[in-house]
Amino acid sequence: MDLSNLKPAEGSVKTQGKRIGRGQGSGKGGTATRGHKGAKSRSGYSKKVGFEGGQMPLQRRVPKFGFTNINRVDYQGVNLDTLQKLVDEKKIESTLDFGTLVDLGLVGKNELVKILGRGELKSKLNVTAHKFTASAKAAIEAAGGEAVTL
């Protein structure tokens, strides 16, 4: 090692960002890299979401359609294959109620539950839910279980 190959320790020297708007001598004074005039050169400028430079924005060009039914009832679906997986992982024994589903994180505490018929159920289960599809109810009863509607 000699004076010709000295260099600072790893991580000790940081390259600073360019100091903008700190006088003419810095070479980044004056307009401070923002160019002349216009909205973008002013302080406090932020582009509005969907702004197209004064052209009529897309969300105003496209017509409105449809409506939202205020009486709609939304159910959170849980399929039979999910229930069978829970039995296989020994997370449930013979009964499955709303509280258990919430504890397992399958549904939220304020949601309504509908048991759907995807997959097959091999084990006997007593299932309690707000709704069942016809195929799910048939599959649960075929496996020797019971489908109880809340």
HELIX and SHEET records of a PDB file:
HELIX    1   1 LEU A    3  ASN A    5  5                                   3    
HELIX    2   2 GLN A   24  SER A   26  5                                   3    
HELIX    3   3 ALA A   39  SER A   41  5                                   3    
HELIX    4   4 LEU A   58  ARG A   61  1                                   4    
HELIX    5   5 LEU A   80  ASP A   88  1                                   9    
HELIX    6   6 PHE A   98  ASP A  103  1                                   6    
HELIX    7   7 ALA A  134  ALA A  142  1                                   9    
SHEET    1   A 3 TYR A  75  ASN A  79  0                                        
SHEET    2   A 3 LEU A 112  LEU A 116  1                                        
SHEET    3   A 3 LYS A 131  PHE A 132  1                                        
SHEET    1   B 3 THR A  95  LEU A  96  0                                        
SHEET    2   B 3 ASN A 126  ALA A 129  1                                        
SHEET    3   B 3 GLU A 146  THR A 149  1                                        
END                                                                             
